[in-house]
Amino acid sequence: MSLTAAVPARRLALFGLILAILVLGPAVSQAQVTIYTKANAPAVPTLESLPLKESVSQYGITWTFDKPTRVGQFVNGDYYVVGETTIKAIDPAPRFGKDVPEDDLDKYDKRQPVEKRIRNGSMLNPPASGEVAYDSGLRSAPHMEFKPELTVKLPITIKPTDTLVSTISMKLGQKASFVYHSSGGRAEGDNCPIRVAAVLSCVAAPQPADAFRPAYCDRQQTIYLARNLQRDKLPSLPRVKDAPDPVKFAEAFQKVWLNTGFFGFDQPMENMPHYGQWVGQAVGNAALLLCLDFKPEEKEKLLINFVQVGIDYWGAVKSGHPGWEGWGGHGSGRKLPIVLAGYLLGDEQMASPTKAFPKVDFGEDNQTRYGKCWTGANVVFSGHSGI
């Protein structure tokens, strides 16, 4: 039985997606998590209580500091440093120009002059304009441009409100491995040449344990708190047979969804689904899982990760991103995380992004039309490019 077939149509209308299900595991894990609410809101730690670290590592990326630094973690597990900090080394090491091996160049690298070749690149405060500089295999396309001059080189100094995004490049012949519809290798089809990305934020003061990471495009560094999630607004519908394990499903949203570009060219292959159809499927199924009667602790990790994705997309939109327009399967699935995050956090502007920013495109809007259709339907899919 499919998940969407068993959930009443009136509930599906809340999300605007009727999607197929991918079963990631039949058994529900008993995850041990803390659910932060206003009743058990964590205190803000003192600076002295944060550990002094010479480096931090996440998803295979290690940032090494020039001196021991106070480090904390956001509720989704991403790291932050307090106060101005200098990164003296990154592992895997970034490579530029002639240091990129000839036998690892793909057909897109070879179109670039030698001095513009990049591997394992980092960007400081990535713009919401779709300009990217992580890897010279990145292609320019509508809403996206490879701008190698935007890459940052060591040593890198970050200060409060800054965000550093670092990456691991795919090697030629290497295959991506991701929990939800992302595979293949470098320069194959529309694949992204980036394998993994991670975010290091710099804040002015320690943050409580329930703080979400500020969006990587948000220079105002808005901090949302998990204690403010209005979880009682989510329905608790009877779960259906073979519904995915929400703890396992949360893995699809664990790493940062790095996505200021288009066509999947900038989406790290092991961070998020690649093609827009798969983004829409993952997002729709996640939202539906959050509306089933799993125990709160079983859904909490998925909820936290899903809301973080919404915060990141919202940060891009309010920083000037043009949106993710409907272009065949591309552009789907970006609106729902924003809307649901805003709805649950009580942020009315986030919950209605196209009211605040009417010119922003979402595939869900472009490819949906309202009114009488020749089929008798009142809401219909409006085609490849929509309106």
URLINMO-V955744 format. One record per backbone hydrogen bond with DSSP energy under -0.5 kcal/mol. CO is the residue of the C=O (numbers start at 0). NH is the residue of the N-H. If there is no record, write none. Layout:
co=[CO/CO]
nh=[NH/NH]
This chain:
co=[1/2/2/7/7/8/10/11/11/11/16/20/21/24/26/28/30/32/33/36/37/45/45/46/50/50/52/53/55/57/60/61/61/62/63/63/68/69/70/71/73/77/78/79/80/80/84/84/85/85/86/86/88/90/94/95/96/98/100/101/105/107/108/112/113/116/117/118/120/121/122/122/126/129/131/133/134/140/143/144/144/146/147/149/154/155/155/157/158/161/162/162/163/163/164/165/167/167/170/170/173/180/181/183/184/186/187/192/193/194/195/197/198/199/200/201/202/207/209/210/214/216/217/221/223/224/225/226/228/229/230/236/239/243/244/245/247/248/249/250/250/255/256/261/263/265/267/267/274/274/275/276/277/278/279/280/281/282/283/284/285/287/288/290/291/294/294/295/298/299/300/301/302/303/304/305/306/307/308/309/310/311/312/313/314/315/315/316/321/322/323/324/326/328/329/330/330/333/334/335/336/337/338/339/340/341/341/343/345/346/347/348/349/351/351/352/356/360/361/361/362/364/365/366/368/372/376/377/379/383]
nh=[5/5/6/10/11/12/13/14/15/16/18/22/23/244/28/30/32/34/35/39/40/48/49/49/52/70/68/64/62/60/57/63/90/55/87/88/52/81/50/79/76/73/200/71/82/202/86/157/65/87/154/155/63/61/118/98/99/100/103/104/109/110/111/115/116/96/135/94/166/151/124/164/129/144/146/120/137/143/140/131/146/149/150/123/156/86/157/84/161/201/124/164/165/199/122/197/194/195/173/185/185/273/177/175/187/188/190/169/268/269/167/165/78/163/80/160/82/210/225/74/217/218/220/223/211/227/228/37/230/232/233/292/242/245/248/249/250/251/252/253/254/257/258/264/266/267/270/271/277/278/279/280/281/282/283/284/285/286/287/288/289/290/291/236/293/297/298/299/302/303/304/305/306/307/308/309/310/311/312/313/314/315/316/317/318/318/320/319/360/324/362/326/329/331/326/333/362/337/338/339/340/341/342/343/344/345/346/229/347/350/351/351/352/354/355/356/359/323/364/365/366/367/386/381/379/375/372/370/368/327]
